Amino acid sequence: MPPILVDRSRVEAAGIRLRPFLRQTPLICDSSTGIWLKCENEQHTGSFKLRGALNRCLLLSPEDLNRGIVAASAGNHGQGVAYAARLLGARATIVVPAEAVARKIDGIRSLGADVRLVDGGYAAAESEGHRLAAERGGVWISPYNDADVVAGQGTLGLEIETQWEGLSALDESAVYVPVGGGGLVAGIGAALSADRLGLRVIGVLPENSPYLHAFFHTGSMAQVMERPTLADGLAGPVESDSITLSLVREYVDDMVLVTEAEIRDALHWASARGVVAEPSAAVALAACLKSSSVRRLAVISGGNVDPRLWQEVTRNAQV
């Protein structure tokens, strides 16, 4: 395993760097269940991904920015990179799976980035992104396999720390975090690594794409069989050399899985309460809803949901 490259101090430095550019998103409590929701769906670009992408881009030299930026994304990371590139006057190319949510693709284009669609899912997009960056001499920005991206994502944990009253209490508390490549849960874990006492950081994955769950519990992802999932932003394999592999072992207390039915039920729950959550965010809520922890917080990581899916969800929502 590589050395630990992200710690609390690196996340704090990212927080200072990003403060002028980000919204501090709301932390709200559902009175009927006592579940807390960290609403990163209200961040610029509608997702937490802006934090990591912008932190990475703010550290680029003028020469690096002139080379152009390349990323692969199912949508939210691409919007974060596109937003950061526009802010800094850099060119950005985002490689996106052809079956990605149209709203996310449109969002990337609206921010001025060039979009390249590829068949074959996220793995194919990531492979093409690496190839394109090498061919052009561009700066590759991974959505998770980058210490500065992870540190940027971790600033969400700093906000939770300041907003969630009684965080250091001795009672049993748990923060549930969606997991794809592991950058968000690793960053939040690093941010909350000091004086955690009764607090647990728990990663949540769709049962149909359980890569980091398999690694966390068995040390291998070789036997994972991926199936289609509503949580498209969490789908796809994780690079075998990703720094998040060691970070989740260091900072995350558990990894759990949720079913497609549980994800859909969580979307209904959120809709009934006026919270717009995409399926990749709803995995954390799904785990929260069946948790026995005394104090529960779900990170609503994004709200860029397919309008047709959301229309269906709202029709069936129940309080």
HUJO-V601545 format. One record per helix or strand of 2 or more residues. SS is the DSSP state (H for helix, E for strand). FROM is the first residue (numbers start at 1). TO is the last residue. If there is no record, write none. Layout:
# HUJO-V601545
SS/FROM/TO
SS/FROM/TO
This chain:
# HUJO-V601545
H/8/18
E/27/29
E/36/39
H/40/42
H/44/46
H/49/58
H/62/67
E/69/73
H/76/88
E/92/97
H/102/110
E/114/118
H/121/136
E/139/140
H/147/163
E/173/178
H/183/191
E/199/206
H/211/218
H/232/234
H/244/251
E/254/258
H/260/272
H/279/289
E/295/300
H/307/315
